Amino acid sequence: MLHTFQMILKRKGRRTEAAQGLRTSLALFLVFLLLLPACNHHDSGHRKYYSAYDNVIDVKQDIREVSIEDVDISAWGKPYLLNDYLLLSDVMSYDKLIHIFEKNTFKYLTSVGNKGQGPGEIANLINIIPDGKANTFYAIDYGNLGLQSFPMDSILTNPDYVPTKKAGIKQTEFPIQLQYVSDTVSYGMFWHILNARDYVPLIAKWNMKTGERIFMKYTGHPDVERKRVKFAASPEHGLYVELYQHHDLISFCTLAGELKCNAYGKQWNDLTSNADQYFDEAVFCGDKVVASYLGRA
């Protein structure tokens, strides 16, 4: 993860301004390091408090520019790690939506994921799900209502590789973020569509083979009227977290769907507004959660 967020893309030509936006967004990551709270089953739901600025990590001196001349990457580029590879998805690409590099050298290898509505193409790329054990990644394609499978061995030997469909998704209830464990066990955040303008994010355990989804008992903080969260799960620790985008709040839950505790920041309130931004992406890293934090000191 650290290698990914240290990378700054140096672009030339018409996309220099867009690349500057990507440079800025990547620099926001790793500003907040949160130790897992000492919650236990005896104080389930107990309040905890944190100060994000007690754990700031300044990574400016570690950021370096990487010149990539073979592909154009817009400000919408999003990084992922898969074993020895760095994946960059870019929904604004003109043809191939996913670019692959060597993780440590940033050497460009190939691009996959043809943009389009046809068979084997990606109509609406939402997210990428790395599967380290199988050395494969899955692309959530809302346009074609499925997860497209991309094995790295096949991609690197065949630049025209056509993905296969790993699993189907529903138009009104589909995964946005996913922690893949196996074909029968994955944990993800699903969007339950209410209407054209609104949705409810729900966490579920998903069996890709059968399509069964078991939604978690805890559905969100009772004082938050409009829930907008990011999600990360750790099968190793039996936990998942919901990080609120517009509230200074993190919920820690078990993978059985039970709330362990809510952790409140200094700016916590229950206002229904998109004016304030707090959390964005997050990932478990050992016994810690590393997340981007945009709140104030």
C-alpha positions in Angstrom: 0.0 0.0 0.0 2.8 2.4 0.9 4.4 2.0 -2.5 1.2 2.8 -4.2 0.6 6.0 -2.3 4.2 7.2 -2.6 3.8 7.2 -6.4 3.2 10.5 -8.1 2.4 10.4 -11.8 4.3 12.8 -14.0 2.3 13.5 -17.2 3.0 15.6 -20.3 0.8 17.2 -22.9 -2.9 17.7 -22.7 -3.4 15.8 -19.4 -0.8 17.7 -17.2 -3.6 19.5 -15.3 -5.5 16.3 -14.8 -2.4 14.5 -13.5 -1.9 17.4 -11.0 -5.3 16.6 -9.6 -4.3 12.9 -9.2 -1.0 14.0 -7.6 -3.0 16.0 -5.0 -5.5 13.3 -4.3 -2.9 10.6 -3.8 -1.0 12.9 -1.4 -4.0 13.0 0.9 -3.7 9.3 1.8 -1.8 8.1 4.9 -2.5 11.3 6.8 -4.4 9.4 9.5 -3.2 6.3 11.4 -5.8 4.8 13.8 -5.0 2.0 16.3 -7.8 -0.5 16.7 -9.8 0.6 19.8 -9.7 -1.6 22.9 -13.4 -2.6 22.4 -14.6 -6.0 23.5 -17.9 -7.8 23.7 -18.5 -6.6 27.3 -18.7 -3.0 26.3 -20.4 -3.5 22.9 -21.5 -0.1 21.5 -19.4 1.8 24.1 -18.2 5.2 22.9 -14.6 5.8 22.1 -12.9 9.0 21.1 -9.9 9.8 18.9 -7.9 12.7 17.7 -6.8 12.2 14.1 -4.0 14.7 14.5 -2.4 12.7 17.3 -1.4 10.2 14.6 -0.5 12.2 11.5 2.2 10.8 9.3 4.0 13.3 7.1 4.9 11.4 3.9 5.8 14.4 1.7 9.5 13.6 1.8 8.8 10.1 0.6 6.7 11.1 -2.5 8.6 11.0 -5.8 7.6 11.6 -9.4 7.4 8.7 -11.8 7.4 9.4 -15.5 5.0 7.2 -17.4 5.2 7.9 -21.2 3.3 4.8 -22.4 -0.2 5.6 -21.1 -2.4 8.6 -20.3 -3.8 8.6 -16.7 -6.4 11.1 -15.7 -7.3 12.6 -12.4 -9.7 9.7 -11.9 -6.9 7.2 -11.8 -7.2 4.9 -8.7 -4.4 2.6 -7.4 -4.6 -1.0 -6.2 -1.9 -3.6 -5.2 -1.9 -7.2 -6.4 1.1 -9.1 -5.3 4.0 -7.8 -7.4 1.8 -5.5 -9.5 0.4 -2.0 -9.3 -3.0 -1.7 -11.0 -4.4 1.7 -12.0 -8.1 1.9 -13.0 -9.1 5.0 -14.9 -12.8 5.4 -15.9 -11.9 8.3 -18.1 -9.5 6.3 -20.3 -10.4 6.3 -24.0 -10.0 2.6 -24.6 -8.4 0.4 -21.9 -9.6 1.1 -18.4 -7.0 -0.8 -16.3 -3.2 -0.2 -16.6 -0.7 -2.6 -15.0 2.8 -1.8 -13.7 5.5 -3.5 -11.8 4.9 -2.6 -8.2 8.5 -1.6 -7.2 9.9 -0.2 -10.4 6.6 1.3 -11.8 7.6 -0.3 -15.2 4.5 -0.3 -17.5 3.5 -3.8 -18.5 0.1 -3.7 -20.3 -3.4 -2.4 -20.3 -6.6 -4.4 -20.2 -10.4 -3.9 -19.9 -11.7 -2.7 -23.2 -14.2 0.1 -22.7 -17.6 -0.6 -24.3 -21.0 -2.4 -24.2 -20.0 -5.5 -26.1 -19.1 -9.0 -24.9 -15.9 -9.1 -22.7 -15.9 -5.3 -22.5 -16.4 -3.1 -19.4 -19.4 -0.7 -19.6 -19.2 0.9 -16.2 -16.2 0.2 -14.1 -16.9 0.8 -10.4 -14.0 -0.8 -8.5 -11.3 -3.4 -8.7 -11.1 -6.4 -6.2 -7.6 -7.9 -5.9 -7.3 -11.7 -5.2 -3.7 -12.3 -4.1 -4.0 -16.0 -3.6 -5.2 -16.6 -7.2 -3.0 -13.7 -8.6 -6.2 -12.4 -10.2 -8.3 -9.3 -10.0 -12.0 -8.8 -10.5 -13.6 -5.7 -12.0 -17.0 -4.6 -10.7 -18.9 -3.7 -13.9 -22.2 -2.2 -13.2 -23.0 -1.7 -16.9 -22.8 -5.4 -17.5 -24.1 -6.4 -14.0 -21.2 -8.6 -13.1 -17.7 -9.1 -11.8 -15.2 -9.6 -14.7 -12.2 -11.9 -13.9 -8.7 -11.0 -15.0 -6.0 -13.6 -14.2 -2.5 -12.0 -14.3 -0.9 -15.0 -16.0 -3.4 -14.8 -18.9 -3.1 -11.0 -19.2 0.6 -10.9 -19.4 0.8 -13.6 -22.0 -2.1 -12.3 -24.1 -2.6 -8.6 -24.4 -6.0 -9.2 -26.1 -7.3 -11.3 -23.2 -11.1 -11.3 -22.9 -12.3 -11.5 -19.2 -14.8 -14.1 -18.0 -17.7 -13.3 -15.8 -17.0 -14.3 -12.1 -20.4 -13.5 -10.6 -23.5 -11.6 -11.4 -24.8 -8.5 -9.5 -28.2 -6.9 -9.1 -29.1 -3.6 -10.7 -30.8 -2.3 -7.5 -28.4 -3.8 -5.0 -24.8 -4.1 -6.0 -21.3 -4.1 -4.4 -19.3 -1.0 -4.4 -16.4 -2.2 -2.2 -15.4 -5.8 -1.6 -13.0 -7.8 0.6 -12.5 -11.0 -1.3 -11.8 -14.1 0.8 -13.0 -17.0 -1.4 -15.7 -17.7 -4.0 -18.0 -18.6 -1.1 -17.0 -15.9 1.4 -16.6 -12.2 0.6 -17.4 -9.1 2.7 -18.6 -6.0 0.9 -20.5 -2.7 1.0 -23.6 -2.8 -1.2 -25.7 0.0 -2.4 -29.4 -0.6 -2.0 -31.0 1.8 -4.5 -34.1 3.6 -3.2 -34.6 5.8 -6.3 -32.7 7.6 -9.0 -31.3 10.1 -6.4 -30.8 8.1 -3.2 -29.4 4.8 -1.9 -28.6 3.1 1.4 -25.1 1.5 2.0 -25.3 -1.9 3.6 -22.6 -4.3 4.6 -23.1 -8.0 3.7 -21.4 -11.4 3.6 -21.6 -12.6 0.0 -21.4 -16.1 -1.5 -20.5 -15.5 -5.2 -21.3 -19.1 -6.2 -24.8 -19.1 -4.9 -25.5 -15.4 -4.9 -26.6 -15.5 -1.3 -26.0 -12.3 0.7 -26.4 -12.1 4.4 -26.7 -8.4 5.5 -25.2 -7.3 8.8 -27.4 -6.6 11.8 -25.8 -3.2 12.3 -27.0 -0.8 9.7 -25.5 2.5 10.9 -25.4 5.1 13.6 -29.0 5.8 14.8 -28.4 9.6 14.8 -27.1 9.8 11.2 -30.1 10.4 8.9 -28.2 10.0 5.6 -25.5 7.4 5.8 -22.5 7.8 3.5 -19.5 5.6 4.4 -16.4 3.9 3.1 -15.7 0.3 4.1 -12.8 -2.0 4.9 -12.7 -5.5 6.4 -10.2 -7.8 8.0 -11.0 -11.5 8.1 -7.8 -11.9 10.2 -9.2 -9.8 13.0 -12.8 -10.6 12.5 -13.7 -7.0 12.0 -15.0 -4.5 9.6 -15.1 -0.7 9.8 -17.4 1.9 8.4 -15.8 5.3 8.0 -18.3 8.2 7.6 -17.6 10.6 4.7 -19.6 13.5 6.2 -19.4 12.8 9.9 -16.3 12.5 12.1 -17.1 8.9 13.1 -15.9 5.4 12.6 -17.9 2.3 13.5 -16.1 -1.0 14.4 -18.1 -4.1 13.9 -17.6 -7.9 14.0 -17.9 -9.9 10.8 -21.1 -11.3 12.3 -22.6 -7.9 12.1 -22.4 -6.8 15.7 -21.4 -3.3 16.7 -18.3 -3.3 18.9 -18.0 0.4 19.3 -18.3 3.8 17.7 -15.2 6.0 17.7 -16.0 9.8 17.6 -13.7 12.5 16.4 -13.5 16.1 17.6 -15.8 17.4 14.9 -18.6 14.8 15.5 -22.2 16.0 15.0 -25.4 14.5 13.6 -26.1 17.2 11.0 -27.5 16.0 7.6 -25.1 17.8 5.2 -22.5 17.1 2.6 -20.6 20.3 3.4 -18.0 18.7 5.6 -15.7 15.9 4.4 -14.0 13.5 6.8 -13.0 10.0 5.6 -12.4 8.5 2.2 -10.5 5.3 1.5 -9.3 3.0 4.2 -7.4 -0.3 4.6 -6.5 -2.7 7.4 -2.7 -2.9 7.9 -1.8 -5.4 10.5 -3.5 -4.4 13.7 -4.2 -0.8 12.4 -6.5 0.9 10.1 -4.9 3.4 7.7 -7.3 5.9 6.2 -7.4 9.3 4.5 -8.8 11.9 6.8 -9.9 15.3 5.6 -11.2 16.8 8.9 -9.9 19.7 10.8 -7.6 19.7 13.8 
